[in-house]
Amino acid sequence: MNFLVDYNLQKYAAILLGKIANDGWLDLIPLSFIFFQDIELPTDSNDRVVWQLTQQNQQNRVILVTANRNMKGEDSLRFNCQATARQLLHLGRPQHRPALSAY
């Protein structure tokens, strides 16, 4: 399963992926985290562009992990993903979550 990680969640995703790998879960469940820079996607890309990218190749099942996408207007994430929201993991206000740390 592939996760496209929004630019503001990169450090959280890197720590989580490291923990998953260290615990041996990647041997059982194939996961990959894709970051904006990996696919040369600008951090200021609008929601429509980001969402369409996750929808392009359904064989690879890309799930968008985000916390700060726009919720208003025709280019908003809310407007573009209504029919297929199962491919979205939205984390509200990550700045209010306790800091993740590697063990």
C-alpha positions as CSV (number, residue, x, y, z in Angstrom):
1,M,0.0,0.0,0.0
2,N,1.3,3.5,-0.9
3,F,0.8,6.6,1.1
4,L,1.4,10.1,-0.3
5,V,2.4,12.1,2.7
6,D,1.6,15.8,2.7
7,Y,4.7,18.0,3.1
8,N,3.8,19.2,6.6
9,L,3.7,15.6,7.9
10,Q,7.0,14.3,6.6
11,K,8.8,14.1,9.9
12,Y,5.9,12.2,11.5
13,A,5.7,9.8,8.6
14,A,9.5,9.2,8.6
15,I,9.5,8.4,12.3
16,L,6.4,6.1,11.9
17,L,7.9,4.3,8.9
18,G,11.2,3.8,10.8
19,K,9.3,2.3,13.8
20,I,7.2,0.0,11.5
21,A,10.4,-1.2,9.7
22,N,12.3,-1.8,13.0
23,D,9.4,-3.8,14.4
24,G,9.5,-6.1,11.3
25,W,6.0,-5.1,9.9
26,L,7.3,-4.4,6.5
27,D,8.1,-8.1,6.1
28,L,4.4,-8.8,6.5
29,I,2.7,-5.8,5.0
30,P,4.3,-3.9,2.0
31,L,4.0,-0.2,2.8
32,S,5.7,2.8,1.2
33,F,5.5,6.4,2.1
34,I,5.9,8.8,-0.9
35,F,6.9,12.3,-0.1
36,F,6.2,15.4,-2.3
37,Q,9.9,15.8,-3.2
38,D,10.1,12.1,-4.3
39,I,7.7,12.8,-7.1
40,E,8.8,16.4,-7.7
41,L,5.5,17.8,-6.5
42,P,5.7,21.4,-5.3
43,T,4.6,22.0,-1.7
44,D,2.3,24.7,-2.9
45,S,0.4,22.4,-5.2
46,N,-3.4,23.0,-4.9
47,D,-5.6,20.3,-3.6
48,R,-7.1,19.4,-7.0
49,V,-3.6,18.6,-8.3
50,V,-2.6,16.5,-5.2
51,W,-5.9,14.6,-5.3
52,Q,-5.7,13.9,-9.0
53,L,-2.2,12.5,-8.5
54,T,-3.5,10.0,-6.0
55,Q,-6.3,8.9,-8.4
56,Q,-4.1,8.4,-11.5
57,N,-3.1,4.9,-11.0
58,Q,-5.6,2.9,-9.0
59,Q,-3.6,-0.3,-9.3
60,N,-1.0,1.1,-6.9
61,R,-3.7,2.3,-4.4
62,V,-2.3,5.7,-3.2
63,I,-3.8,7.0,0.0
64,L,-3.3,10.7,0.7
65,V,-2.2,11.5,4.3
66,T,-2.8,15.1,5.1
67,A,-3.6,17.6,7.8
68,N,-3.7,21.0,6.2
69,R,-5.5,20.9,2.8
70,N,-8.1,23.5,1.8
71,M,-11.7,22.7,2.5
72,K,-13.4,25.5,0.5
73,G,-13.9,26.1,-3.2
74,E,-13.7,24.0,-6.4
75,D,-10.0,23.3,-5.9
76,S,-10.5,22.1,-2.3
77,L,-9.8,18.6,-1.1
78,R,-13.4,18.4,0.2
79,F,-14.9,19.3,-3.2
80,N,-12.6,16.9,-5.2
81,C,-12.7,13.8,-3.0
82,Q,-16.3,13.4,-2.0
83,A,-17.0,10.3,-4.0
84,T,-13.7,8.5,-3.1
85,A,-12.9,9.7,0.4
86,R,-11.8,6.2,1.4
87,Q,-8.4,7.0,-0.1
88,L,-7.9,9.9,2.3
89,L,-6.4,9.9,5.8
90,H,-6.9,13.3,7.3
91,L,-5.1,14.1,10.6
92,G,-6.5,17.2,12.2
93,R,-4.1,19.7,13.8
94,P,-0.9,17.7,14.1
95,Q,0.7,20.6,16.0
96,H,-1.6,19.7,18.9
97,R,-0.4,16.1,19.0
98,P,2.4,15.0,21.3
99,A,5.7,14.8,19.6
100,L,6.6,11.4,18.1
101,S,9.9,10.0,19.1
102,A,11.8,6.9,18.0
103,Y,12.4,4.3,20.6
